[in-house]
Each structure stands twice: as structure tokens, then as C-alpha cells.
Amino acid sequence: MMKRYLMYILFGLAVLPAYSQGITDYYRLPDRVHQYDRLLLKYGGPTVRDRWYVALDGFLTTNRAQLDNSFGGLIESDRIIRAGMGGAIGWSHRERWAVEAGYARMPIQTQVSISNASYPINFRYQTIGDAFMLRGKRRVLSTSGPWLRSGFWLSGGIWVLPNSGQQEGRFSLLGYRYRGRSETPDTLRLVSNTNAASRPTAVAELGAEYNVRLSNSLDLGFSVRKRWGLNPALTTDVRYTVNQSAPQEAQLISRGSGMNYGLTLRYTLAIRRTVPDVLDVQGKPRIR
């Protein structure tokens, strides 16, 4: 008898919670809206698929012509540092790849320095200055979350600079050198002629950039790039004679090779985002 009463009590304790919950509560599914929001937050939210932007560049360039004969230190090819500006339009895919095309005022220059007893004499010449660029970029390291755009990029590109094909400058110097009081002085003549190439100059570049997201629309980039000129832009021919002896010749060739240190401000024009299918990420449900 006691076993029967104990069984009734246990059965009652098991049935009462089911009645208190109700049949509709027992079979109610979780709120799908809240579940979807939690999954969306877990898997990063919408990501950037494509982005169009414009950029304003400010930079310093270095350039030095190649000299094959200095006439014993009489002439030198100086390194030139010049500031420039440019603009570009770009397209970024998933913040991993980017392509840019732009224009800059970036003339290729050459400078000849003539040594003198008191101070050097400098002659500088340059090309037209127009430069057109096409560049590809790849992000190699991100320093922000999926919603941001900060990180390190590697880039490679090509510049095309039109040339005039005309004479850019000419100079002629005459001097005297005394070897002794009773001797006739030597007559020194130095003649130079600088010409621009008749065809455009191509300049290849490789660079690294760190990009910082300032806001939803603005990015700031710091870049260092190395340039290699593929064909001459300016050619300077120099002739040096002493008295009536055979002239010595030297040539300076400027291809635009050097370094570029830049600061870039980018403004986003349009952006397209992709919202992940978080239900698909979870996979197919298992039937147990």
C-alpha cells in the first residue's frame, strides 16, 4: 500500500510542471528575429564588397641622372628632391585588392653641377611634367576589424610621362688655368646640350603603404615607393676641351629612377556591402 501511494505522489510531481507550462509553450520555437540578430553579430555583420573612391596625393620625389664621366671631378650629377601633387580614382574589392588610375605633376629632372674655386655652378632641366599612372594594390595585413579599412598594402604600377622631343637647354663655359707665372694659361671649354626624348618615358614602381581609416568616408595613407625608369627622358651631352687637344665627352641620362614618399587622402564615393547568410553558415540541421 505504501508503495502504491509513493508511486502516485511521484507521478503527480512529474505531471504538474507539464500542465503549468502549457502545451503551446512546450512546442513554441525560439524567437527567429532575435536568433538571427545574434548570429549576424557573431559572424561579423555586413562586409564591404566593392568601394569606389577618389584620392588626393602629396609627395616628395628624388631623382638623379646617371653620369658616365666626371672629367676628374669637374662636373657632377646632383640628386634632386622635388614636391608634387596628383589625384586618382580607385576601386577596391572586398578591401583586399584595389586598382587605381590617376594623374600627377611629376617632371623628370636632371642637374649638372660645374665645380669652381669659389662656388659650383648648377644647370637644371626638366620634362613637360605630366604623368599618368595605373597601379594595382594588395592588402597583406589588416590592423582592424571587418568593418574598418586599416592595414598594410603592397603595390605595383606603371607611370607614363610624355616628352617634347625638343632641346631643353644649352650652356657653354670658358675658363683659364695657370700652371705658373711665366707660362701661357690653358684655355678650358665646356659645352653642354640637353634634349628631351621624342617618345614617352615609362617608369615602373613598387611600393608599400599603411592605410588608416579616419571615418566611414575618409582614409589616410602613408606610402614609400621605389621607381625604375625604363627608357631615357632627358639626355645631356657634355664636351670638355683643353686648348686644342681632343675633346673629352660625358653623358648624363635621366630616366626618372628614384624614390617617392607620399601622403594620400581618400574619400569614398560609393560602397556596396554584402550581408552574410548566417543560416547557411550554420549548415543543414541534423535529424535525430
Rosetta blueprint (number, residue, H / E / L):
1 M L
2 M H
3 K H
4 R H
5 Y H
6 L H
7 M H
8 Y H
9 I H
10 L H
11 F H
12 G H
13 L H
14 A H
15 V H
16 L H
17 P H
18 A H
19 Y H
20 S H
21 Q H
22 G L
23 I H
24 T H
25 D H
26 Y H
27 Y L
28 R L
29 L L
30 P L
31 D L
32 R H
33 V H
34 H H
35 Q H
36 Y H
37 D H
38 R H
39 L H
40 L H
41 L H
42 K H
43 Y L
44 G L
45 G L
46 P L
47 T E
48 V E
49 R E
50 D E
51 R E
52 W E
53 Y E
54 V E
55 A E
56 L E
57 D E
58 G E
59 F E
60 L E
61 T E
62 T E
63 N E
64 R L
65 A L
66 Q E
67 L E
68 D L
69 N L
70 S L
71 F L
72 G L
73 G L
74 L L
75 I E
76 E E
77 S E
78 D L
79 R L
80 I E
81 I E
82 R E
83 A E
84 G E
85 M E
86 G E
87 G E
88 A E
89 I E
90 G E
91 W E
92 S E
93 H E
94 R L
95 E L
96 R L
97 W E
98 A E
99 V E
100 E E
101 A E
102 G E
103 Y E
104 A E
105 R E
106 M L
107 P L
108 I L
109 Q E
110 T E
111 Q E
112 V E
113 S E
114 I E
115 S L
116 N L
117 A L
118 S L
119 Y L
120 P L
121 I E
122 N E
123 F E
124 R E
125 Y E
126 Q E
127 T L
128 I L
129 G L
130 D E
131 A E
132 F E
133 M E
134 L E
135 R E
136 G E
137 K E
138 R E
139 R E
140 V E
141 L E
142 S E
143 T L
144 S L
145 G L
146 P L
147 W L
148 L L
149 R L
150 S L
151 G E
152 F E
153 W E
154 L E
155 S E
156 G E
157 G E
158 I E
159 W E
160 V E
161 L E
162 P L
163 N L
164 S L
165 G L
166 Q L
167 Q E
168 E E
169 G E
170 R E
171 F E
172 S E
173 L E
174 L E
175 G E
176 Y E
177 R E
178 Y L
179 R L
180 G L
181 R L
182 S L
183 E L
184 T L
185 P L
186 D E
187 T E
188 L E
189 R E
190 L E
191 V E
192 S E
193 N E
194 T E
195 N E
196 A E
197 A L
198 S L
199 R L
200 P L
201 T E
202 A E
203 V E
204 A E
205 E E
206 L E
207 G E
208 A E
209 E E
210 Y E
211 N E
212 V E
213 R E
214 L L
215 S L
216 N L
217 S L
218 L E
219 D E
220 L E
221 G E
222 F E
223 S E
224 V E
225 R E
226 K E
227 R E
228 W E
229 G E
230 L L
231 N L
232 P L
233 A L
234 L E
235 T E
236 T E
237 D E
238 V E
239 R E
240 Y E
241 T E
242 V E
243 N L
244 Q L
245 S L
246 A L
247 P L
248 Q E
249 E E
250 A E
251 Q E
252 L E
253 I E
254 S E
255 R L
256 G L
257 S L
258 G E
259 M E
260 N E
261 Y E
262 G E
263 L E
264 T E
265 L E
266 R E
267 Y E
268 T E
269 L E
270 A E
271 I E
272 R E
273 R E
274 T E
275 V L
276 P L
277 D L
278 V H
279 L H
280 D H
281 V H
282 Q L
283 G L
284 K L
285 P L
286 R L
287 I L
288 R L
